[in-house]
Amino acid sequence: MATIEDSEKRYDTIIVGSGAGGLATAICLARAGQRVLVLEQHDVPGGWCHSFYLDGHRFTPGVHYVGLLGEGQATNNLYRGLGIANDLVFFRMNPDAYEHVWVGEERFHFPANFDGLIARLSKRFPKEKKRISKYLNLTRKVSEELYSLPYIKGFWQKLTLPYRTRHFGKYGLFTLRRVINWHIKDPLLKNILNIQCGDHGVQPRKAAFVLHCALMYHYFQGGYYPMGGGGALIKAMTNAIKKHGGELRTSTSVSKILLETNGKLKRAVGVQLKNGQQLFADRIVSNADVGITYNDLIGTEHLSKKLQKKLAKTKYSCTSLMLFLTVTMDVRAAGLDSGNIWMMPNRDADDFYDEMLQADIRKGKAFEGMFISCTTLKDPASFDGKHHTLEAITFIDYTTFEQFKNEKEQRSQAYLELKARLTEKMLCGLEKVLPGVRGHIVQQELGTPVTNEYYVNTTRGNVYGTEKSLKHIGPFSYRSKSEIEDLYLCGASILSHGVAGASHSGVETAAIILGCDADSLKAPQEDQHLRIYEAEDATAYPEWMLKKMAVKKARALAKNPDNTVVR
């Protein structure tokens, strides 16, 4: 055990991991006057939200769209409250179809309007018209009640809590499958309404209904994408940390969290880096995966039997394959726009998820379930006039990659051969959406569960933290304040997952540390405002953006004089 009796603490708070949650915590604490240090094992900050480049073309593995960015909405207010809104520009994805649903040969398009969604679904499924309205209004009521919980204060409000949250309370312990089966009869309609299960990675029979309601509510008014990708969001957050005197170190891996013991009391007092250096602070916040935090950085021998038992039973979300492509193809002519595409076969979603997460992924010609998006259409400012960037994702089980988990940068031949085989399967799936895309690929790279472990350091390469089933959310999730004194957690396994969810988690953790209300930390600042433009309509783009786009295309043309401009 480390002691600090004769050591001078240099920091008020050390934060392990620079995902959106850790950075949000850092902003709030540094702004409050604390000496804050953020440590990141990767060579760039951001966790899942970081961006990387392949031959000058940008990709972001974990940011595909963000919701509730309209004026006065939760995510908009969050960024204004953190003081980063002025540094951000977002594009609103196709408002008529921010999600394209491909269920077998069937097609449906989600509009960025709640009433419009009801109307469009009712027209497509007239026999289900009343049930559609009842079900979607239920999801909205449950979500609104969930979001209202932090604002129910005072004796009289709390006295009426059961009434104020009656829908949330009634359905809080039910799965998505159970509730949707009570309301919707048509199997295709169920698949369409449940397609966004991909955003939490859990099939309907295991997904918590209230979680799925919150997810749908997050996007009822559409999806938005940051100009510059996730990296732009991270840059705004890191700049805010530095502005308030905080410090960020990349390529700095933490090997363990140092504890001081006094009888039965254990207290976090610092961290030990991979190079052996020790840094001390009044408290430690871990933005790392909960499994990494407790099993690796703390060590289960320092945990209570209760927490050890909880960790042993914890399930983590699925892992993924991510195919990153740069293509010279007129993808608009091929049918793409700024909306995402969710593709799955026309059969029971639970059965399909079970097969997808248990099958031998080496077999078969193509992946049937995929998420596909075109970054250069969601972020038009990134398009150079010729090269479009595509991201295609499918969920898989980690087991196939178990044998490679200890490999370092020098990958084995067996791993490379498996990666090539899976890349081929991904391309076969992608060609169902973009026929002939193979002939236009100028570069390709496949991210695997091993990639996720190496760069983001998640347990078994998971993409959403703990599994978002009934057993791992709400009162059953991990707490911000741990059982170890002065050790706190934030991130996808604490409050909520996703870009916005993790950021809100970071603010909640900072509020606990500072002894204040989280709402006070994210109250919108009057001088902060998001700039939002249409991805599908350039007519309102400001002069500075048009100039930026022109310069990008001119550089691409100069680099390759025979550059053929595509849409």
Buried (B, 14 or more C-beta within 10 A) or exposed (E): EBEBEEEEBEBBBBBBBBBBBBBBBBBBBBBBEBBBBBBBBBEBBBBBBBBBEBEEBBBBBBBBBBBBBBEEEBBBBBBBBBBBBBBBBBBBBBBBBBBBBBBEEEEBBBBBBBEBBBBBBBEBBEEBBEBBBEBBEBBBBBBBBBBBEEEBEEEEEEEEBEEBBEBBBEBBEBBBBEBBEEBBEBEBBBBBBBBBBBBBBBBBBBBBBBBBBBBBBBBBBBBBBBBBBBBBBBBBBBBBBEEBEBBBBBEBEBBBBBBBEEEEEBBBBBBBBEEEEBBBBBBBBBBBBBBBBBBBBBEBEBBEEEBBEBBEEBBBBBBBBBBBBBBBBBBBEBEBBBBBBBBBBEBBBBEBBBEBBEEEBEEEEBBBBBBBBBBBBBBBBBBBBBBBBBBBBBBBBBBBBEEBEEBEEEBEEEBEEBBEEBBBBBBBBBEBBBEEBBEBBBBBBBBBBBBBBBBBBBBBBBBBBBBBBBBBBBEEBBEBEBEBBBBBBBBBBBBBBBBBBBBBBBBBBBBBBBEEEBEEBBEBBEEBBBBBBBBBEEEEBEEEBEEBBEEBBEEBBEEBEEBEEBE
